[in-house]
Amino acid sequence: MSRRLMARMTPAALCGPRSKPCNVMASSLIRPGSSDAMRQPLSPGHDRVPDLGCCGSPVVAAPWYRTALARRGFLACVAMPAAAAANPPPYAPLRENLTFHQVPGAPVYYTIGHPGVPVAANEGHTSNAGFVVTEEGVVVFDTLGTPSLGWALLQHIRSVTDQPIRFVVASHYHADHIYGLQAFRDHSSAIIVAQAKALDYTAPGNIDDEQAGPRLAQRRAALAPWVDARTRIVEPRLVFRTAAEIRLGSRRFQLTYAGPAHSMSDMMMQVLPDQVLFAGDIVQNSRIPFMASAAVNTQNWLHGLADVAAMQPRFIIPGHGQPSQDAQQAIGFTRDYILYLRKVMGDAVANWEDFDAAYRKADWSAYRSLPAFDASNRGNAYRVFLDLEGDSFANPGKHI
């Protein structure tokens, strides 16, 4: 593999004598809309949004990451039209205001979702999201589970700073993290960034992950009026395959692909030099994660958690559950839960035991009282059982 690429880029909406470019370095940045097998590198100015120009300077090669690339990529400079903020947004008002916290000693802010699953009682606010303020703009990580929540997040950012929102990074494409993107697409010029597999979320015949159409229909019923007939899926404008870095002001934002694990498009964002990690759903602290999906790969998930631990963040913000200055504890909860599922279900597979019998006799006392246990644990165990059973048939004699 050859080398990492860097581009100096300024969104068109920010062009002018007072605007400053930011650095973006990425591995194989690719154009949304093409199939995975046929995707081509992005060239400046190419996007499916009509009549938008690019004012960034040419892409130049530069070293950053020790591992090289299988192919070279290019960065698109794309701006989204900003809607007039004076008009009231077409989103249902929230009953409960969002609460925000600041990471000690850092311009990093976050909101914590309710610990359960999305229902009308919690207005769909079950995930965490946050943002970072720099001298040259704001970077947002995740936008919550309804357009109304995304709008509330956007409004809070504007109450904290008048810096433009430059990038919105999506940890992965699941409804509880991305429906808020609609507010940012409609009411800011931010560029939405995700891992390349996020483009498959709305693909016809997608069976490897949460299916966009059925999920949207389910949420329109469960989360009305905050998700309604006007709610739509907003795709990313910039995607990467393996890793990318955004340089904005005095801060660097390292984006790392960690999937497939919880989903096909899992990624994390480390904020440097603050050593704050937005972990996405790779880490879910003191809450039973959702694993009952064909996209879930517990082996890769464990590798991703090892990568998180190696980063040694001083503060970690998980996709769900409580942020913590004790990153190892937060990582350890998710890791230990996955290992326990693999142990219990692996023993059942090795002993040719029926799943129902194995599940009934398993000791779930360490997890039974935790949020989302009733909604997720049995499905999680069954998914792991099926995966390990399939692996045993594919690899006879292999120790599970």
Secondary structure, DSSP 8 states (H G I E B T S, - for coil): ----EEEEE--GGG-STT---EEEEESS-B-TTS-TTT--B--TT-SSSTT-------EEE----SS--SS-------------TTS--SS---SS---EEE-TTSSEEEE---SS---GGGTT--S-EEEEEETTEEEEE---SSHHHHHHHHHHHHHH--S-EEEEE-S---HHHHTTHHHHHHH---EEEEEGGGGGTT-TT--SS--HHHHHHHHHHHSTTTS-TT------SEEESSEEEEEETTEEEEEEE--SSSSTT-EEEEEETTTEEEEEEEEEETS-----STT--HHHHHHHHHHHHHH--SEEEEEEE--BS-HHHHHHHHHHHHHHHHHHHHHHHHTT--HHHHHHHS--TTTTTSTTHHHHHHHHHHHHHHHHHHHHHHSTT---
